[in-house]
Amino acid sequence: MENTKDKVVIITGASSGIGEATARLLAQKGAKVVLAARREDRLQSIVKEIQEQGGQAISFKADVVSSDDMQKMAEFALKQYGRIDVLVNNAGVMPVSRLHELRVAEWSQMIDVNIKGVLHGIAAVLPTMREQRSGHIINVSSVAGYEVSPTSAVYSGTKFAVRAISEGLRKEESPESRIRSTIISPGMTETELLNTVNSPEVQAMAEHIKGLAISPYSIARAIAYAIDEPEDTGVNEIVIRPTAQP
């Protein structure tokens, strides 16, 4: 708890699922959390509940697809708290389908949110962290970033990219600027990701495996563990999935 307490942590995709669970858990551990997402009413509700429980939290309406939104979010965090210690790049979409369905707009959406959104987050906080000579960027990838299955070609491509970006960030920044880089790769988790699936085939498949899903708090605890380690210790990669997931 000592290493998490009073850290300023920005969390994208914080209006539900892993992002919400992470915000609530880190606030309990004494962090100052900045919740970012598109659903402003949901953000305000979560912030109010965190504050009523004695935590420190603020929110900012932002779409990770917009570099401008992310820059303004970082400026807001700095204005409120004076520093940025951690960014959790959590926002993502997963409208998976087979390639022959030619859901080109959904391919573009995954690239915009899952890859560009991560890069926009990094760009928004990296100058501040380099100036501080400290910081921690946590990117949420997926087990799909290690293995490609039928229907996951494009989604897996975006998550492989997140892993590559995270490793490149580690090699560039950790030795020089002392900025830590962590990849968190969840398996089946109770989130709204499956709500973004429009392929009837994949929807039918998902119904058979929903029962395997673990709580988003399982992922939040992994994120908290990486943050809580001493500054001289980099937790670079965690894969966390249901015990029963093949």
Secondary structure, DSSP 8 states (H G I E B T S, - for coil): -TTTTT-EEEEESTTSHHHHHHHHHHHHTT-EEEEEES-HHHHHHHHHHHHHTT-EEEEEE--TT-HHHHHHHHHHHHHHHS---EEEE---------GGG--HHHHHHHIIIIIIHHHHHHHHHHHHHHHHT-EEEEEE--GGGT---TT-HHHHHHHHHHHHHHHHHHHHHHHHH-EEEEEEEE-SBSSSGGGG---HHHHHHHHHHGGG-B-HHHHHHHHHHHHHS-TT----EEEE--TT--
